[in-house]
Amino acid sequence: MTRRLVVLDVVGLTPRLLAHMPKLRAVADGGFTAQLGTVLPAVTCAVQSTFLTGELPRGHGVVGNGWYFRDLGEVLLWRQHNALVQGEKIWHTARRVDPDYTVANVCWWYAMGADVDWTVTPRPVYRADGRKEPDCYTDPPELHDALTDRLGTFPLFTYWGPGAGIASSRWICRAAEQILADHAPDLTLVYVPHLDYDLQRYGASSLQAAVAAKELDDVLAPLLDAARTTGATVVALSEYGITDVSRPVDVNRMLRAEGLLRVHTQDGMEYLDPWTSRAFAVADHQIAHVYVRNPADVPAVAKLCAGLPGVAEVLDADGKAAHGLDHERAGELVLVADPQAWFTYYYWLDDAHAPDFARVVEIHRKPGYDPAELFFDPAAPAAAKRRAAIALARKKAGMRYLMSVVGLGDGARAVRGSHGRLPADPADGPVLLCSDPSAARDSLAATEVKGLLLELAGLKAPSGTPPGEGS
């Protein structure tokens, strides 16, 4: 008989933070807590894909939160189509045993197009005049109004950006409760992002990190109660731990200074030109994929990157293979930052020539991850907030607007937490809590999570296909 599961992806959760979260710790009362391994890169999309397929990036193809799409000639981050994730997902394995197995995905990544029963994921309304308004995507479509009528519009601007905070995680948790009550899925996946924010803003060792953990603990409590009421087994886990950093590293600026990265200019603004660049980097927290057009240039580019202060490792073909990152989507080289460093996407040499999207929250146009989006420009926060207020007034009046609030150099220097490296200390790494003691263990790898969940659900794969077998 299938046993119901609720799986909470509590972003950034570590053993250190659990000290401030008694309600979440109680999940393991009578169950177990385990040290959880992660993958390189230890970033959301790559790790979630490993959890759901049991594969390393070489198998599922998600080599980061984004990559250079060679067939398109574009760097794209935060895509949403589930078909980008290769390999067999947990619900496919489960349905070979129980064809009626039902799944709800509440904001785990690559939700759109997934063949699950209920989907909820952030999705703004993109107006034809350029305006962006908060909303979410659901499948089936009628789930949208069922949720928003009770919970209000999805609070998109608290999900990411300078206003990111607890409201988005609260909405997600309440949506999961409603789906549990109305539909009782066999597997409910819930992504809870709150710890991502202040830990990146202020660092994992900050007072703000402890306050964020306590705040999230209170928000999680009703969902944990709802799961227990339905008799579900609760699993809470994390993709990575965030650690303190103090140094941004500009890989692309170095590559440009060496004549390897090229830009094109429009209206005085410089744009990365991946078609003609000999080498450029897609920065993703503490990992950067370096794409090198000519294989003959790889050794020279590797030497340049190894000499850049803040770079701890340069992974070539053998290095990528050792980490299970040898997939065609990966860069020819993969850089790992020093523990106190992280990689910017910046490629311009003069801020006067930065593209206009550099100063706004624009996760889809930037050719790399930008944690400076979590701040009102630290060089002039009051002025940035005034610009935001004017932009909001224009938006309410139905006019086009530009929410220019993100700092450039000062924004990068303000960042105090990052992730992506493999953890040096288990206390700063991911953790897994489970309310069911039947599968207790002290530790498990990220590739083993799929198999653990199938075991907890009372499901076994058909002969010859062990559930959750990693690469």
C-alpha positions in Angstrom: 0.0 0.0 0.0 1.3 3.4 -0.9 2.1 5.7 2.0 1.6 9.4 1.6 4.7 11.7 1.6 5.2 15.4 2.1 8.7 16.5 1.0 9.8 20.0 2.1 12.9 21.5 0.3 13.9 24.0 2.9 16.5 26.0 1.0 19.8 26.6 2.9 18.9 24.4 5.9 21.9 23.2 7.8 22.5 21.5 11.2 23.6 24.9 12.5 20.4 26.6 11.6 18.3 23.7 12.9 19.3 24.9 16.4 16.9 27.9 15.9 14.0 25.8 14.5 12.5 23.6 17.2 9.2 23.0 15.2 11.1 21.6 12.2 13.5 19.6 14.4 10.4 17.9 15.9 9.9 16.2 12.5 12.7 13.8 13.5 11.2 13.1 16.9 10.7 9.3 16.7 12.2 9.4 13.2 15.7 10.3 12.2 18.1 13.0 11.1 20.8 12.3 8.5 23.7 14.1 7.0 22.9 14.7 3.3 25.5 14.8 0.6 25.1 17.3 -2.3 26.4 17.6 -5.8 28.6 20.0 -7.7 27.4 22.5 -8.4 25.5 22.8 -5.1 22.8 25.1 -6.5 19.0 24.7 -6.7 18.2 23.4 -10.1 21.1 20.9 -10.2 20.5 19.4 -6.8 16.7 19.2 -7.1 17.1 17.4 -10.4 19.4 14.9 -8.6 16.9 14.4 -5.8 14.1 13.6 -8.3 16.1 11.4 -10.7 18.8 9.8 -8.6 21.3 10.9 -11.2 24.3 13.2 -11.1 24.4 16.1 -13.6 26.0 13.9 -16.2 22.8 11.9 -16.2 20.0 14.6 -15.8 21.8 17.3 -17.7 21.1 20.2 -15.3 24.6 21.5 -14.8 23.5 24.6 -12.9 20.7 27.1 -12.6 21.4 27.9 -16.2 24.0 27.3 -18.9 25.0 28.4 -22.4 22.5 26.9 -24.9 25.0 26.2 -27.7 22.2 25.5 -30.3 20.6 28.9 -29.5 23.8 30.9 -28.9 22.3 32.2 -25.7 23.0 32.1 -22.0 19.7 31.2 -20.3 19.1 30.9 -16.6 16.0 29.8 -14.7 14.2 28.1 -17.5 11.0 26.3 -16.4 10.3 23.4 -18.8 10.5 20.0 -17.1 11.8 18.5 -20.4 15.2 20.0 -19.7 15.6 17.5 -16.9 16.8 14.2 -18.4 16.5 10.8 -16.7 13.5 9.1 -15.0 11.8 11.3 -12.4 10.5 9.8 -9.2 6.9 9.8 -10.3 7.7 7.8 -13.4 9.4 5.1 -11.3 6.5 5.2 -8.9 3.9 4.8 -11.6 5.5 1.7 -13.0 4.6 0.2 -9.6 1.4 2.1 -8.9 -0.1 3.6 -12.1 -2.5 5.8 -10.0 0.3 7.4 -8.0 -0.5 11.2 -7.7 2.0 14.0 -7.3 1.7 17.7 -6.4 4.6 20.0 -7.2 4.4 23.3 -5.2 7.2 25.5 -6.5 10.0 22.9 -7.0 12.0 24.0 -10.1 11.3 22.8 -13.7 7.6 22.5 -12.8 6.0 23.6 -16.0 5.3 20.7 -18.4 5.9 18.1 -15.7 3.4 15.2 -16.0 2.3 15.5 -12.4 -1.3 16.0 -11.1 -1.1 19.4 -9.5 1.4 22.1 -10.3 2.0 25.5 -8.8 4.9 27.7 -9.7 5.7 31.5 -9.8 4.9 33.0 -13.2 4.4 36.7 -13.7 2.0 38.3 -16.1 4.2 39.7 -18.8 2.2 42.6 -20.4 2.7 43.6 -24.0 3.9 47.0 -22.9 6.7 45.5 -20.8 5.1 45.6 -17.4 5.5 42.6 -15.2 2.8 41.8 -12.6 2.8 39.1 -9.8 1.0 35.9 -10.5 1.5 32.1 -10.6 1.0 29.3 -13.1 -1.1 26.2 -12.1 -2.1 23.0 -13.7 -5.0 22.2 -13.8 -5.9 25.8 -14.6 -8.8 26.0 -12.1 -6.3 25.5 -9.3 -5.2 29.0 -9.9 -8.4 30.6 -8.7 -8.9 28.0 -6.0 -5.6 29.2 -4.4 -5.7 32.9 -5.2 -9.3 33.3 -4.0 -8.2 32.1 -0.6 -4.6 33.2 -0.4 -4.5 36.3 -2.6 -2.1 36.8 -5.6 1.2 35.1 -5.3 3.6 37.7 -3.8 6.2 37.6 -6.5 8.2 40.6 -5.3 8.8 38.8 -2.0 10.0 35.7 -3.8 13.1 37.5 -5.2 14.6 40.9 -5.2 15.2 43.6 -2.6 11.8 42.9 -1.1 12.4 39.2 -0.8 11.1 37.9 2.5 8.8 35.6 4.4 5.5 36.4 2.6 6.4 34.2 -0.4 7.3 31.2 1.7 4.1 31.7 3.8 2.0 31.7 0.6 3.7 28.6 -0.7 3.2 26.7 2.6 -0.5 27.7 2.8 -1.0 26.6 -0.9 0.5 23.2 0.0 -1.8 22.9 2.9 -4.8 23.6 0.7 -3.7 21.1 -1.9 -3.2 18.5 0.9 -6.7 19.1 2.2 -8.5 19.3 -1.1 -6.6 16.6 -3.1 -4.5 14.4 -0.7 -1.7 13.7 -3.2 0.5 10.6 -2.6 3.6 12.8 -3.0 3.6 16.5 -2.3 6.8 18.4 -3.1 7.1 21.9 -1.5 9.9 24.4 -2.1 10.4 26.8 0.7 12.9 29.6 -0.2 13.1 31.9 2.8 16.5 31.1 4.1 18.0 32.0 0.8 17.5 35.7 1.3 19.1 37.0 4.5 21.8 34.3 4.5 23.0 35.7 1.2 22.5 39.3 2.3 24.2 39.1 5.7 25.9 35.7 5.9 25.2 32.4 7.6 26.9 33.5 10.8 24.8 36.7 11.1 22.1 37.4 13.7 19.8 38.0 10.7 20.3 34.3 9.7 19.1 33.1 13.1 16.1 35.4 13.0 15.2 34.2 9.5 15.4 30.5 10.7 13.1 31.2 13.6 10.7 33.2 11.4 10.5 30.3 8.9 10.0 27.7 11.7 6.8 29.5 12.7 5.6 29.6 9.1 6.3 25.9 8.6 4.4 24.8 11.8 0.8 24.8 10.3 2.0 22.8 7.2 3.8 20.3 9.4 0.6 19.9 11.5 -1.5 19.5 8.3 0.8 16.8 7.1 0.6 14.9 10.4 -3.2 15.2 10.3 -3.3 13.5 6.9 -1.0 10.7 8.2 1.7 11.6 5.8 5.4 10.9 6.3 7.3 14.2 6.4 10.7 14.6 4.9 12.5 17.9 5.2 15.8 18.4 3.3 18.0 21.0 1.8 20.0 21.3 -1.4 23.0 23.1 0.0 24.3 25.2 2.9 25.1 28.9 2.6 28.5 30.0 4.0 30.0 33.4 4.6 31.8 35.2 1.8 33.5 38.5 1.4 34.9 38.7 -2.1 33.3 38.9 -5.6 35.5 37.6 -8.5 35.1 39.0 -12.0 36.0 36.1 -14.3 34.4 37.7 -17.4 36.3 41.0 -16.9 39.5 39.1 -16.8 38.6 37.2 -20.0 37.7 40.4 -21.7 41.0 42.1 -20.6 42.8 39.1 -22.2 41.0 39.6 -25.5 38.9 36.4 -25.2 35.5 37.8 -24.4 33.8 40.2 -26.9 30.8 42.5 -26.5 28.6 44.4 -29.0 27.3 47.9 -28.2 23.8 49.4 -28.7 22.8 52.8 -27.5 26.0 53.1 -25.5 25.3 49.8 -23.6 27.5 46.7 -23.9 26.1 43.3 -24.3 27.9 39.9 -24.1 28.6 38.5 -27.5 28.7 34.7 -27.0 28.8 34.1 -30.8 32.1 35.7 -31.3 33.8 35.4 -27.9 36.6 32.9 -27.7 35.8 32.3 -24.0 33.3 33.6 -21.5 31.9 32.4 -18.1 28.4 31.7 -16.9 28.6 32.6 -13.2 26.5 30.7 -10.8 27.2 31.5 -7.2 30.6 29.8 -6.4 30.7 27.9 -9.7 31.3 29.3 -13.2 31.1 27.4 -16.4 33.7 28.7 -18.9 32.7 28.1 -22.5 35.7 28.0 -24.9 34.9 28.1 -28.6 38.2 26.6 -29.9 39.5 23.4 -28.1 43.0 24.6 -28.8 42.4 27.6 -26.4 41.4 25.4 -23.5 44.8 25.0 -21.9 45.6 28.7 -22.1 42.2 29.7 -20.7 42.6 27.2 -17.9 46.0 28.7 -17.0 44.5 32.2 -17.0 41.6 31.2 -14.8 43.9 29.3 -12.4 45.9 32.5 -11.9 42.8 34.6 -11.1 42.7 35.4 -7.3 39.6 33.9 -5.8 39.6 30.7 -8.0 40.3 27.6 -6.0 40.0 24.9 -8.7 39.8 24.7 -12.5 38.1 21.5 -13.6 39.0 20.2 -17.0 37.4 17.2 -18.7 38.9 14.8 -16.1 37.9 17.1 -13.2 34.3 17.4 -14.5 34.1 13.6 -14.8 35.3 13.1 -11.3 32.3 15.2 -10.1 29.7 13.7 -12.4 29.6 17.0 -14.3 30.7 15.7 -17.7 27.7 16.7 -19.7 27.6 18.5 -23.1 25.8 21.4 -21.5 28.7 22.1 -19.1 31.5 24.5 -20.0 34.8 23.3 -21.3 36.1 24.3 -17.9 34.3 24.6 -14.6 35.7 27.0 -11.9 35.2 26.6 -8.2 35.6 29.6 -6.0 37.7 30.0 -2.9 35.5 29.5 0.3 35.3 33.2 0.9 34.7 34.1 -2.8 31.9 34.0 -5.4 31.6 34.8 -9.1 30.0 37.8 -10.7 28.6 37.8 -14.2 30.0 41.3 -14.9 31.7 41.6 -18.3 31.8 45.4 -18.9 34.8 47.4 -17.7 33.1 50.7 -17.1 29.7 50.9 -15.3 28.7 53.8 -17.6 28.4 51.1 -20.4 26.6 48.5 -18.3 23.3 47.4 -20.0 20.1 48.8 -18.4 19.1 45.3 -17.2 22.2 45.3 -14.9 20.5 47.8 -12.5 17.1 46.0 -12.3 15.9 42.6 -11.1 16.1 40.7 -14.3 16.9 37.0 -13.8 16.2 36.0 -17.4 18.3 38.6 -19.3 21.4 38.5 -17.2 24.0 36.0 -18.5 24.7 34.8 -15.0 23.4 34.9 -11.4 23.3 38.2 -9.6 22.8 38.2 -5.8 23.1 42.0 -5.8 19.4 41.9 -6.8 18.7 41.2 -3.1 19.6 44.8 -2.1 18.5 48.3 -2.8 21.6 49.8 -4.1 23.9 49.9 -1.0 25.7 53.0 -2.3 22.4 55.0 -2.1 19.6 52.9 -0.7 17.3 55.8 0.0 17.5 57.0 -3.6 17.0 53.5 -4.9 13.8 53.2 -2.8 12.6 56.6 -4.2 13.2 55.3 -7.7 11.2 52.2 -6.8 8.3 54.2 -5.5 8.2 56.3 -8.6 8.3 53.2 -10.8 5.4 51.7 -8.8 3.4 54.9 -9.3 4.0 54.7 -13.0 3.0 51.0 -13.0 -0.3 51.7 -11.2 -1.0 54.4 -13.7 -0.6 51.9 -16.5 2.6 53.4 -17.7 5.9 51.7 -18.6 8.5 51.8 -15.9 12.1 50.8 -15.0 12.7 49.5 -11.5 16.3 50.7 -11.4 17.3 49.7 -7.8 20.3 47.3 -8.1 23.8 48.5 -7.3 26.7 47.3 -9.4 30.1 47.2 -7.7 28.6 48.2 -4.3 25.9 45.6 -4.7 28.4 42.9 -5.3 30.6 43.9 -2.4 27.5 43.9 -0.1 26.9 40.1 -0.6 27.9 38.1 2.5 26.7 34.6 1.8 27.0 32.1 -1.1 27.0 28.5 -2.0 27.9 26.1 -4.9 31.0 24.5 -3.5 30.9 21.2 -1.8 30.8 21.8 2.0 34.0 21.6 4.0 32.1 21.1 7.3 29.0 18.9 7.6 27.6 21.5 10.0 27.4 23.9 7.0 26.1 21.3 4.6 22.6 19.9 3.8 20.6 17.9 6.2 17.6 15.5 6.0 14.9 15.0 8.6 12.3 12.3 8.4 9.3 11.4 10.6 9.5 7.7 9.8 12.2 5.7 11.6 11.8 2.7 9.3 14.5 3.9 6.8 16.8 5.4 9.4 20.4 6.0 8.5 23.2 8.4 9.5 23.9 9.8 6.1 23.0 9.5 2.4 24.0 11.0 -0.9 21.9 13.3 -2.9 21.6 10.5 -5.5 20.0 8.3 -2.9 17.1 10.6 -2.0 14.9 9.3 -4.8 15.3 5.7 -3.6 14.7 6.8 0.0 11.4 8.4 -0.9 10.3 5.4 -2.9 11.1 3.2 0.1 9.2 5.5 2.5 6.2 5.4 0.1 6.2 1.6 0.1 7.1 1.4 -3.5 9.8 -0.7 -5.2 11.0 -0.4 -8.8 10.4 -3.3 -11.2 13.2 -5.9 -11.2 16.4 -4.7 -12.7 15.8 -1.0 -12.0 16.7 -0.2 -8.4 14.9 3.1 -7.4 17.2 6.1 -7.1 20.3 4.4 -8.4 22.8 7.2 -9.1 25.3 7.6 -11.9 
